[in-house]
Amino acid sequence: MAQHRFVVCINNDSYPASLELRKLYEAIMDDAAEQRGQVRVVDESGEDYLYPKALFAPVEVPTRTQKLLLQAA
């Protein structure tokens, strides 16, 4: 299983149509984005986009829960 990361939105002031406050999102590994202070997130459109890293907080999700979340997507 590929490494998956999850983040929770802690600020959606600039992106209210794309991000829901306090919602859990899948973050996709993107080293270039990370170096620029951004994170690639699968947002409300179902597509992945770059957002400022400061809008999210990392969340530790157990492997079993990760599998369930990814199946539900």
Backbone as numpy.savetxt, mean C-alpha at the origin, in Angstrom:
# Nx Ny Nz CAx CAy CAz Cx Cy Cz
5.90 -18.27 -2.30 5.05 -17.08 -2.30 5.94 -15.84 -2.30
5.60 -14.87 -3.15 6.37 -13.63 -3.23 6.22 -12.83 -1.95
7.20 -12.01 -1.70 7.17 -11.13 -0.53 6.14 -10.03 -0.75
5.20 -9.92 0.13 4.20 -8.87 0.04 4.32 -7.98 1.26
4.08 -6.70 1.04 4.08 -5.75 2.14 2.72 -5.06 2.16
2.33 -4.65 3.33 1.08 -3.94 3.47 1.32 -2.66 4.25
0.56 -1.64 3.89 0.66 -0.35 4.55 -0.76 0.13 4.84
-0.89 1.02 5.82 -2.18 1.62 6.13 -2.09 3.11 5.82
-3.14 3.65 5.21 -3.17 5.06 4.87 -3.41 5.88 6.14
-2.52 6.82 6.40 -2.65 7.68 7.58 -2.94 9.13 7.21
-2.93 9.44 5.90 -3.22 10.80 5.45 -3.63 10.73 3.98
-4.84 11.15 3.67 -5.30 11.14 2.28 -5.71 12.54 1.81
-5.27 13.58 2.50 -5.69 14.95 2.20 -5.52 15.32 0.73
-4.43 14.93 0.11 -4.17 15.29 -1.28 -4.76 14.29 -2.28
-5.24 13.15 -1.80 -5.73 12.08 -2.69 -7.03 11.45 -2.17
-8.05 12.24 -1.82 -9.26 11.66 -1.22 -10.02 10.70 -2.12
-9.92 10.85 -3.44 -10.62 9.95 -4.35 -9.86 8.64 -4.57
-8.56 8.66 -4.31 -7.71 7.49 -4.59 -7.37 6.67 -3.37
-7.39 7.29 -2.20 -6.98 6.61 -0.97 -8.01 6.81 0.13
-8.27 5.75 0.88 -9.18 5.84 2.02 -8.36 5.85 3.30
-8.65 6.81 4.15 -7.97 6.93 5.43 -8.20 5.67 6.26
-7.15 5.17 6.89 -7.15 3.99 7.76 -7.38 2.67 7.01
-7.29 2.67 5.69 -7.47 1.45 4.92 -6.12 0.77 4.68
-6.14 -0.56 4.67 -4.95 -1.36 4.40 -4.76 -1.50 2.89
-3.52 -1.27 2.43 -3.20 -1.37 1.00 -1.99 -2.28 0.81
-1.97 -2.96 -0.33 -0.80 -3.75 -0.71 0.23 -2.80 -1.30
1.45 -2.90 -0.84 2.56 -2.10 -1.38 3.44 -3.01 -2.23
3.79 -2.55 -3.40 4.60 -3.32 -4.32 6.04 -2.83 -4.23
6.97 -3.77 -4.15 8.39 -3.41 -4.06 8.81 -2.61 -5.29
9.41 -1.44 -5.05 9.91 -0.58 -6.12 11.07 0.22 -5.54
12.29 -0.30 -5.74 13.48 0.32 -5.16 13.69 1.75 -5.61
13.42 2.04 -6.88 13.60 3.40 -7.41 12.64 4.37 -6.71
11.41 3.94 -6.51 10.43 4.78 -5.82 10.84 5.02 -4.37
11.30 3.97 -3.71 11.73 4.08 -2.31 12.84 5.12 -2.16
13.76 5.14 -3.11 14.87 6.10 -3.06 14.38 7.54 -3.20
13.23 7.73 -3.82 12.66 9.06 -4.00 11.61 9.39 -2.92
11.51 8.55 -1.90 10.57 8.81 -0.81 9.13 8.50 -1.18
8.96 7.57 -2.12 7.62 7.19 -2.55 7.40 5.70 -2.32
6.13 5.32 -2.38 5.76 3.92 -2.26 4.75 3.60 -3.36
4.88 2.43 -3.97 3.94 1.99 -5.01 2.84 1.18 -4.34
1.60 1.68 -4.48 0.45 1.10 -3.78 -0.66 0.78 -4.78
-1.32 -0.35 -4.57 -2.52 -0.68 -5.34 -3.67 0.09 -4.68
-4.16 1.13 -5.37 -5.14 2.02 -4.76 -6.58 1.65 -5.12
-7.51 2.57 -4.90 -8.94 2.30 -5.11 -9.28 1.99 -6.56
-8.44 2.40 -7.50 -8.69 2.12 -8.91 -8.36 0.66 -9.26
-7.64 -0.02 -8.36 -7.21 -1.39 -8.63 -5.87 -1.45 -9.34
-5.32 -0.28 -9.66 -4.01 -0.17 -10.31 -2.98 0.28 -9.30
-1.70 0.07 -9.63 -0.66 0.54 -8.71 -0.14 1.90 -9.17
0.02 2.79 -8.18 0.49 4.15 -8.42 1.49 4.52 -7.34
2.29 5.53 -7.62 3.25 6.05 -6.65 2.60 7.13 -5.80
2.86 7.06 -4.51 2.39 8.06 -3.56 3.54 8.40 -2.61
3.48 9.58 -2.00 4.49 9.91 -0.99 4.44 8.89 0.16
5.61 8.43 0.55 5.73 7.42 1.61 5.12 7.91 2.93
5.15 9.23 3.15 4.65 9.80 4.40 3.15 9.63 4.59
2.43 9.24 3.55 0.98 9.05 3.65 0.61 7.70 4.25
1.61 6.84 4.46 1.35 5.47 4.90 2.23 5.08 6.08
1.74 4.10 6.83 2.52 3.48 7.90 2.60 1.98 7.58
3.78 1.37 7.75 3.90 -0.06 7.48 3.11 -0.89 8.50
2.62 -2.04 8.04 1.84 -2.94 8.89 2.40 -4.34 8.76
2.65 -5.00 9.87 3.08 -6.40 9.88 1.83 -7.28 9.79
1.76 -8.09 8.75 0.60 -8.96 8.54 1.09 -10.41 8.54
0.51 -11.27 9.39 0.91 -12.68 9.41 0.71 -13.33 8.04
1.53 -14.32 7.72 1.51 -14.99 6.42 0.13 -15.51 6.07
-0.53 -16.16 6.99 -1.88 -16.70 6.72 -2.84 -15.57 6.35
-2.77 -14.47 7.06 -3.65 -13.33 6.78 -3.31 -12.71 5.43
-2.01 -12.67 5.09 -1.59 -12.17 3.77 -2.25 -12.98 2.67
-2.21 -14.29 2.81 -2.81 -15.17 1.80 -4.30 -14.88 1.64
-4.99 -14.71 2.74 -6.43 -14.41 2.69 -6.70 -13.06 2.04
-5.89 -12.06 2.38 -6.06 -10.73 1.78 -5.82 -10.76 0.28
-4.80 -11.47 -0.14 -4.47 -11.53 -1.57 -5.50 -12.33 -2.34
-6.10 -13.34 -1.72 -7.15 -14.11 -2.39 -8.41 -13.27 -2.56
-8.68 -12.41 -1.59 -9.89 -11.58 -1.62 -9.79 -10.46 -2.64
-8.58 -10.14 -3.04 -8.38 -9.00 -3.98 -8.81 -9.34 -5.38
